[in-house]
């Protein structure tokens, strides 16, 4: 179990760790990320806290959830080229 700092909100710490894992390629686009149960076990957090982490990752656009399938890392957005004027 990963030790979290007592003086910071636990969901923010787990959210930051998951973001780093996605940004550094530990979880690559298209990869299924750990389930809520796995996150609860790894970080020793409550179900509501793990749910909050997942909502924040979805809000960041880093993951998408497919009901009955799990949550997956999204493809990074391609930079939009501006049309010549």
C-alpha positions in Angstrom: 0.0 0.0 0.0 1.3 3.5 -0.9 1.7 5.8 2.0 -0.2 9.1 1.6 0.7 12.4 3.4 -1.6 13.1 6.3 -1.7 16.9 5.7 -3.1 16.8 2.1 -6.4 15.6 0.8 -6.1 11.9 0.0 -8.0 12.2 -3.3 -5.7 15.0 -4.5 -2.7 12.9 -3.8 -4.0 9.8 -5.6 -5.3 12.0 -8.4 -1.8 13.4 -8.8 -0.2 10.0 -8.8 -2.6 8.7 -11.4 -2.0 11.7 -13.6 1.8 11.2 -13.4 1.3 7.5 -14.4 -0.7 8.5 -17.4 1.5 11.4 -18.5 4.7 9.3 -18.2 3.2 6.4 -20.1 2.9 3.9 -17.3 -0.7 3.8 -18.5 -0.7 4.4 -22.2 -3.6 5.6 -24.4 -6.1 2.7 -24.8 -4.8 1.0 -21.6 -7.4 0.0 -19.0 -6.5 1.6 -15.7 -6.9 -0.2 -12.4 -10.4 -0.7 -11.1 -11.9 1.2 -8.2 -11.3 -1.8 -6.0 -7.7 -2.0 -7.1 -7.2 1.7 -6.3 -8.8 1.3 -2.9 -6.5 -1.5 -2.1 -3.3 0.1 -3.5 -3.8 3.4 -1.7 -5.9 2.4 1.3 -8.6 4.9 0.6 -12.4 4.8 0.8 -14.7 4.0 -2.1 -16.0 7.5 -2.2 -12.5 8.8 -2.4 -11.6 6.5 -5.2 -14.8 7.5 -7.0 -13.8 11.2 -6.7 -10.3 10.4 -8.2 -12.0 8.8 -11.2 -14.4 11.7 -11.7 -11.4 14.1 -11.6 -9.5 12.1 -14.1 -12.5 12.0 -16.4 -13.0 15.8 -16.0 -9.3 16.2 -16.9 -10.0 14.3 -20.1 -7.4 11.7 -19.2 -9.8 8.7 -19.1 -13.1 7.6 -20.3 -15.3 4.9 -18.8 -17.2 2.2 -20.8 -20.0 0.7 -18.6 -19.3 -2.9 -17.9 -15.8 -2.7 -19.4 -13.8 -0.3 -17.2 -11.9 2.9 -17.5 -9.4 3.6 -20.3 -6.7 6.2 -21.0 -7.9 8.5 -23.7 -5.9 9.3 -26.8 -4.1 12.7 -26.5 -5.8 15.3 -28.6 -4.1 16.3 -31.8 -3.1 19.9 -32.0 -5.5 21.7 -34.3 -3.8 23.3 -37.3 -5.2 26.7 -38.2 -6.5 27.1 -41.7 -4.6 29.6 -43.8 -6.2 33.0 -44.0 
